């Protein structure tokens, strides 16, 4: 395995979607266009969901039309919650991936997408058909992939059963999500290692949430488990709407880059573009 094939997925959409004030479209475009120059594998840049549910993302279509894809190797991902959103998303040639949040917690699935896991599985099938027809790839996020705070049944077998059902739709990328930041490093290692060893033909990623104190232990656990796909957001903003601890948020991409660079595990990034992105992030998320 090459030391240089780790994929970083930058998730400004996750950072922006819960921000308390509306971020102007022009500001989003400027930020995303700068991020496109950094060298991330993928940019999670928007979502096609109900604007009533996520008003911050109501301008995703307008944003996509203004992104400069001519001088970047970074691919775009947008989040969808149903077939209607997917039907809109697949119309954009610049979008490579659609992301769907599938929760192994029935309670969270109902809260997040107003559906049961069984109904969501049917949505995955319909969205995958659209993706195949339009030459897109579907990324399924396994929300509550390390447990949940609701008392819903959870164990390795439950996750494996849902994964098996998802893979019947020829899903090739799964990302385990620590949705409310409750996972321990041991849990991250155990579940990530289980999926990677049992599904060698599937790309397994992690979308972890953390505190300033435990981000490194969680990342080390995933890396030791063999994970080569990591989601993050500059400044560690957002990503934890259900958590009571305001210190819990997305993995801070800048910290991940620093640590992975020390380990010699990252391809070269454009440091000037990263610095400019950090300046813009500080301006937006203040």
Buried (B, 14 or more C-beta within 10 A) or exposed (E): EEEEEBBBBBBBBBBBBBEEEEBEBEBBBBBBBBBBBBBBBBBBBBBBBBEEEBEBBBBBBEBBEBBEBEEBEBBBBBBBBBBEBBBBBBEBEEBBBBBBBBBBBBBBBBEBBEBEBEBBBEBBBBBBBBBBEBEBBBBBBBBBBBBBBBEBEBEEEEBBEBBEBBBEBEBEBBBBBBBBBBBBBEBBBBBBBBBBEEBEEBBBBBBBBBBEEBBBBBBBBBBEBBBBBBBBBBBBBBBBEBBEEEEBBBBBBBBBBEBBEEEEBBEEBBEEBBEBBBEBBEEBBE
